[in-house]
Amino acid sequence: MVYASVVTAWQDGANFTEIQAARQLLIQDMKIIEAIAPESGAYLNEVRESHASHPHSHQPHFFFFFPQASRYESDWKKSFFGTHYDKLRAIKQKYDPKSLFLIYEGVGSDEWDADLVCRV
């Protein structure tokens, strides 16, 4: 197993265009990794830095890690669930037949619009 991290960053106060440009570079890097190992999982997560003091740390700042699906993931079903998606979908249909529990790029979310408001 190989674990690799590709990181991009922008300065505090960066405008939308600067942030989007940094994200596009990250997306390009992810495509390279996916091409090298097409059967592996490669996915994006967000980390945000805070300059506030953490109550349990003596460090002047700390990082928040948001383990969530990225809207930039090219093949989220494969990256997050691999070959298990169909089985997970059947389990979800059994225990959540009305799809009350939804999350962006989660099991069953492909049956909803981009805002998870209406079924498609």
C-alpha positions in Angstrom: 0.0 0.0 0.0 1.2 3.5 -0.8 -0.2 6.6 0.8 0.3 9.9 -0.9 -0.9 13.4 -0.1 -1.2 16.2 -2.6 -1.8 19.6 -1.0 -2.7 23.1 -2.2 -3.2 26.2 -0.3 -4.1 29.9 -0.6 -3.5 32.9 1.5 -6.0 34.3 4.0 -8.2 36.8 2.2 -7.8 35.1 -1.2 -10.6 35.9 -3.5 -12.9 33.3 -5.2 -10.9 33.3 -8.4 -7.6 32.5 -6.5 -9.2 29.8 -4.5 -10.7 28.2 -7.6 -7.4 28.3 -9.4 -5.7 26.5 -6.5 -8.5 23.9 -6.5 -8.1 23.4 -10.2 -4.4 22.6 -9.8 -5.3 20.1 -7.1 -7.9 18.5 -9.4 -5.3 18.1 -12.1 -2.9 16.5 -9.7 -5.6 14.1 -8.6 -6.2 13.1 -12.2 -2.5 12.2 -12.5 -2.7 10.0 -9.4 -5.8 8.3 -10.6 -4.1 7.6 -14.0 -1.1 6.0 -12.3 -3.3 3.7 -10.1 -6.7 3.5 -11.7 -8.0 0.7 -9.4 -7.0 2.5 -6.2 -8.9 5.0 -4.2 -8.0 8.7 -4.6 -10.1 11.3 -3.1 -10.1 14.9 -1.8 -10.7 16.1 1.7 -10.5 19.6 3.1 -8.3 20.9 5.8 -8.7 24.4 7.2 -6.3 26.2 9.4 -7.5 28.3 12.3 -5.3 31.0 13.9 -7.3 30.7 17.1 -5.9 28.8 20.1 -7.2 25.3 20.7 -8.3 24.9 24.3 -6.3 21.6 24.6 -3.2 22.7 22.9 -0.3 25.1 23.5 0.1 25.7 19.8 -0.9 29.2 18.5 -3.0 27.7 15.8 -4.4 24.3 14.7 -6.0 22.6 11.8 -9.6 21.5 11.3 -9.9 18.3 9.2 -13.2 17.9 7.4 -13.5 14.2 6.2 -16.3 14.9 3.7 -16.9 14.1 0.1 -15.5 16.7 -2.3 -17.6 18.1 -5.1 -14.5 17.8 -7.2 -14.3 14.0 -6.9 -14.3 12.5 -10.4 -15.6 9.0 -9.5 -16.9 9.3 -6.0 -18.7 5.9 -5.9 -15.5 4.1 -6.8 -13.3 6.3 -4.6 -15.4 6.1 -1.5 -17.1 2.8 -1.7 -15.2 0.7 -4.3 -17.0 -2.5 -5.3 -19.2 -2.3 -2.2 -21.5 0.4 -3.5 -24.3 -1.8 -4.8 -24.4 -3.8 -1.5 -24.4 -0.6 0.5 -27.2 0.8 -1.7 -29.3 -2.3 -1.0 -28.7 -2.0 2.8 -29.7 1.7 2.6 -32.9 0.9 0.7 -33.8 -1.7 3.4 -33.2 0.5 6.5 -33.8 4.0 5.0 -36.5 3.4 2.3 -37.6 7.0 2.2 -34.0 8.3 2.0 -34.3 10.5 5.1 -30.5 10.4 5.6 -28.6 12.0 2.7 -25.2 13.4 2.3 -23.5 14.8 -0.7 -21.8 12.0 -2.7 -23.1 9.4 -0.1 -24.9 6.2 -0.8 -28.1 6.9 -2.7 -27.3 10.6 -3.3 -27.1 10.0 -7.0 -30.9 9.6 -7.1 -31.2 13.3 -6.0 -30.5 16.6 -7.6 -27.3 18.5 -6.9 -28.8 20.2 -3.9 -30.3 17.0 -2.5 -33.8 18.6 -2.6 -35.6 16.6 -5.3 -35.3 13.1 -6.6 -34.2 12.9 -10.2 
